Each structure stands twice: as structure tokens, then as C-alpha cells.
Amino acid sequence: MSLHDQATRLLHLHQDTHLLTVVNVWDPISAKVVADEPSTTALATASHSIAASFGYEDGENIPLELHLQAIERIVGATDLPVSADLEGGYGDAGDTVRRAIGVGVVGANLEDRLRPLDEAVANVRAAVKAGEAEGIPFVLNARTDAFVRGGKRSAEENLADAVTRGKAYLDAGAPVVFVPGLLDEAQVTTLVDAFGPQRLTLIAVPGSLPLARLQELGVARVSYGPFSQRVALMALQDLVRDVHAGGGLPAEVRPLN
């Protein structure tokens, strides 16, 4: 598919009433493993996982050039549409999105980090305009950190802020809004009611609502962030412990297709 067709496909996957699930990847082999599963329809990178694979802490500590090179290698490992986690935009959301499109991505997460609302909205507008300038319906997953950076605020204050920020990002052109955190059903319902069906995206964390229920509530997408890498590394850690304890490989070691 052309870049335009991939972007259109990714947008439709978010708009479909069937919940889009994306198990995040961080390098070409993880991308290939996830993409080769028949039910996988799109890929998303995890900035935390990419940074960790190069020895960096999350939070734009990995240089943008290196980050984009890693994303480009992931794009090259699949024919599926790829959305990239671009953290907070590296100081220039529009240019960072432009450069990401240049390596083949057709969507992105963009964190607001609880910046002042006018600044956060300006970043969303810049990212949307970058997609328009490249001639594609870029799928900006505008993230508000109302819950994960809410600090000592009450849950009610975090929810109200998420609603305000999310609606502003939708008005600025983002097709979907990402609200990470451990949210209960009432909170998810409030957000879907505020944004509209198939406009809210979430991250799965231990204790999250079941996927089937999130689909019923009108959530567009659920991603897995750094947890997919953690699960993979837990399996490696278990192997190391078994070997040091005198064991070895598990009885079933499947070849990768």
C-alpha cells in the first residue's frame, strides 16, 4: 500500500466498532513476531521499549535521530501500517511528525505532559498540519497525561482535565485521544461520552477492564506500551533462573515463522 493508503487503513481501524488492539514493538524482530500473527492489523512502537533497547531512560533521552532510525527499521520489517510513539514531540512536534512520516509511519502518539493547554493544543495542530502537508490522513493519537501526571489531584480533577484536554485536541484535528492510566468503567464511560464513540484510546495495565467490555463501551483502541517488552524480558529472566538452578530450556520452544 502507498503511505496514503496505509494512513487511511489505520484511521479506519480506529473508527471501526471492532476494538483495535496493538501489542507494541521495539525492534524489527518484535515487529515481525507481532505482525506475523494473522489477527494483527497494525503495529505501534513503544518509546520506552525502544529507548531501553539502546540503554536510555524513557522521556526523550534517546536522541531523536537514533529513535527515528529504530522506527524506520520497524517500518521496514512489515507491510502493516505503523504508528510511532514520539513522546512529547522532541521540542518541535510538527517537524518530528514530518520526519517520522519520512521514515514511513502513518500515525503517532504525542504526549502533552500536562503542558499549559494552549501550548499542548498548538503541538497537536502542528502535528496535524504536518500530516496534511505530506498529503496523508495522519492518525494522531493525542495523549493527555491527566491521570499519569496528575500528582496529588483527585480522581475527579484528573478526569475533568482529561475531558477538557481531549476535547480541545479533537477540536484541533486529532482523530483520537489517548488517556493512559488505570481507569474504571465509570471513567471510561465519561470519556467516551465526552469524545464520542471510537475516539478514545487506552493502554492495558494490570487490572484494566476486559477488552470485550471496552469494545462495548465504544473505545477505539487498546495498546500495551512497555508491557509487551516486559513480558518478553520476564520470559528471558525465567530462563536464566531455570538454567542457574540446573534446568534448561522449556519443553516447547517454537520456531519463529
C-alpha positions in Angstrom: 0.0 0.0 0.0 1.0 3.6 -0.5 1.6 5.8 2.5 -1.7 7.4 2.0 -3.5 4.1 1.8 -1.8 2.9 4.9 -2.8 6.0 6.8 -6.4 5.6 5.6 -6.3 2.0 6.7 -5.1 2.9 10.1 -7.7 5.6 10.5 -10.5 3.2 9.5 -9.2 0.6 12.1 -9.6 3.2 14.8 -13.1 4.2 13.5 -14.4 0.6 13.3 -16.6 -0.5 16.1 -14.4 -3.6 16.5 -11.8 -2.7 19.1 -8.3 -2.2 17.6 -5.6 -3.9 19.8 -2.0 -3.2 19.2 0.8 -5.1 21.0 3.7 -2.6 21.0 7.0 -3.4 19.4 10.5 -2.0 19.7 12.7 -3.6 17.0 12.5 -5.5 13.7 12.2 -9.0 15.3 9.5 -8.0 17.7 7.7 -6.3 14.8 7.9 -9.4 12.7 6.7 -11.7 15.5 3.7 -9.4 16.2 2.9 -8.7 12.5 3.1 -12.4 11.5 0.1 -13.2 13.8 -2.9 -13.4 11.4 -5.1 -11.2 13.7 -2.7 -8.3 13.8 -3.9 -5.4 11.6 -1.4 -2.6 12.7 1.7 -2.0 14.6 2.6 0.6 17.2 6.1 1.3 18.7 6.8 1.9 22.3 9.2 4.7 23.0 10.0 3.4 26.5 11.0 0.0 25.0 13.0 1.4 22.1 14.9 3.7 24.5 15.6 0.7 26.8 16.9 -1.4 24.0 19.6 1.2 23.4 20.3 1.8 27.1 18.4 5.0 27.6 15.8 6.0 30.1 12.4 7.0 28.7 11.5 10.6 28.3 13.3 11.8 25.1 16.7 10.7 26.4 17.3 8.7 23.3 18.4 11.1 20.6 15.7 11.7 18.0 17.9 10.6 15.1 18.6 7.3 16.7 14.9 6.9 17.7 13.8 7.6 14.1 16.3 5.1 12.8 14.9 2.4 15.1 11.4 3.3 13.9 12.5 3.1 10.3 13.8 -0.4 10.8 10.5 -1.5 12.4 8.6 0.0 9.4 10.9 -1.9 7.1 10.0 -5.2 8.8 6.3 -5.1 8.0 3.7 -4.2 5.4 1.2 -3.2 8.0 0.5 0.4 9.0 2.8 1.6 11.8 2.0 4.2 14.5 5.0 5.6 16.4 5.3 6.8 19.9 7.0 10.2 19.5 7.0 11.0 23.2 6.4 14.8 23.7 7.5 15.7 20.1 11.2 16.5 20.9 10.6 20.2 21.2 9.1 20.6 17.7 6.0 18.4 17.3 5.4 19.4 13.7 8.9 18.7 12.4 9.2 15.5 14.4 5.9 14.2 12.9 7.2 15.3 9.4 10.4 13.3 9.9 8.5 10.3 11.2 6.3 10.3 8.1 9.5 10.4 6.2 10.6 7.0 7.6 7.2 5.5 6.8 4.9 5.9 9.9 1.3 7.0 9.4 0.2 7.7 13.0 1.8 8.7 16.3 1.3 9.2 20.0 2.1 12.7 21.2 2.2 13.4 24.9 1.0 16.6 26.4 3.0 16.1 29.7 0.4 18.4 31.2 1.8 21.5 29.5 -0.4 24.6 29.5 -3.4 23.8 27.4 -2.7 26.4 24.7 0.8 25.0 24.2 -0.5 21.5 24.1 -3.2 22.4 21.6 -0.6 24.2 19.4 1.5 21.0 19.4 -1.5 19.0 18.2 -2.3 21.5 15.5 1.4 21.4 14.3 1.3 17.6 14.2 -2.0 17.5 12.3 -0.7 20.1 9.8 2.5 18.1 9.2 0.3 15.2 8.1 -1.8 17.4 5.9 1.4 18.8 4.3 2.5 15.3 3.5 -0.9 14.6 1.9 -1.9 11.8 4.3 -4.7 11.4 6.9 -2.2 11.1 9.7 -3.6 9.3 12.7 -2.5 11.5 15.6 -3.2 9.7 18.9 -3.1 12.9 21.1 -2.2 11.8 24.6 -3.2 13.6 27.7 -1.2 12.8 30.9 -4.0 14.0 33.1 -4.0 10.7 35.1 -0.4 9.6 34.9 1.0 13.1 35.8 -2.0 14.2 37.9 0.1 14.1 41.1 -1.9 14.8 44.2 -5.1 15.9 42.4 -8.2 13.9 43.0 -9.5 11.3 40.5 -12.4 13.7 39.7 -10.0 16.5 38.9 -7.9 14.3 36.7 -11.0 13.1 34.8 -12.3 16.6 34.3 -8.9 17.7 33.0 -8.7 14.7 30.7 -12.1 15.6 29.2 -11.1 19.3 28.7 -7.8 18.5 27.1 -9.2 15.6 25.0 -12.0 17.7 23.6 -9.5 20.5 22.8 -7.3 18.1 20.9 -10.1 16.7 18.9 -11.2 20.3 18.0 -7.6 20.8 16.9 -7.8 18.0 14.4 -6.6 14.9 16.2 -8.9 11.9 15.3 -8.4 10.1 18.6 -7.3 10.9 22.2 -5.1 8.7 24.3 -5.8 8.7 28.1 -3.3 6.3 29.8 -3.9 5.1 33.3 -5.8 2.5 35.3 -9.4 3.7 34.6 -12.6 2.2 35.9 -15.8 1.7 33.9 -17.4 5.0 35.0 -14.3 7.0 34.0 -14.1 5.2 30.6 -17.8 5.9 30.0 -17.4 9.6 30.9 -14.6 9.9 28.4 -16.4 8.1 25.6 -19.5 10.2 26.2 -17.4 13.4 26.1 -15.3 12.5 23.0 -17.8 10.3 21.1 -17.5 6.6 20.2 -14.3 5.4 18.7 -12.4 8.5 19.7 -10.8 7.2 23.0 -7.7 5.1 23.1 -6.3 3.4 26.2 -3.4 1.4 27.5 -3.9 -2.0 29.0 -2.3 -2.3 32.5 -2.7 -4.9 35.2 -6.3 -4.6 36.4 -7.7 -2.9 33.3 -11.2 -3.6 32.2 -11.6 -6.6 29.9 -11.2 -5.9 26.2 -14.7 -7.1 25.4 -16.2 -4.6 27.8 -14.0 -1.8 26.4 -15.3 -2.6 22.9 -18.9 -2.5 24.2 -18.2 0.9 25.8 -17.1 2.4 22.4 -13.3 2.5 23.0 -11.3 2.8 19.7 -8.0 1.2 20.6 -6.1 -0.5 23.3 -2.3 -0.6 23.3 0.3 -2.3 25.6 3.1 0.2 25.8 6.2 -1.1 27.5 4.4 -4.1 29.0 5.0 -6.3 25.9 8.8 -5.9 26.2 8.5 -6.6 30.0 6.7 -9.8 29.3 9.4 -10.8 26.8 12.2 -10.0 29.2 10.4 -11.8 32.1 10.5 -14.9 29.9 14.2 -14.4 29.4 14.7 -13.9 33.1 12.8 -17.1 33.9 15.0 -19.0 31.5 18.2 -17.6 33.2 16.9 -18.6 36.6 16.0 -22.1 35.4 19.4 -22.6 33.9 21.2 -21.4 37.0 19.1 -23.7 39.0 20.2 -26.7 36.9 17.3 -26.7 34.5 17.2 -25.7 30.9 15.0 -24.8 28.0 11.2 -25.3 28.4 9.8 -28.4 26.8 8.3 -26.4 23.9 10.4 -23.9 22.1 8.6 -22.9 19.0 10.4 -21.6 15.9 9.5 -18.1 14.8 7.7 -18.0 11.5 
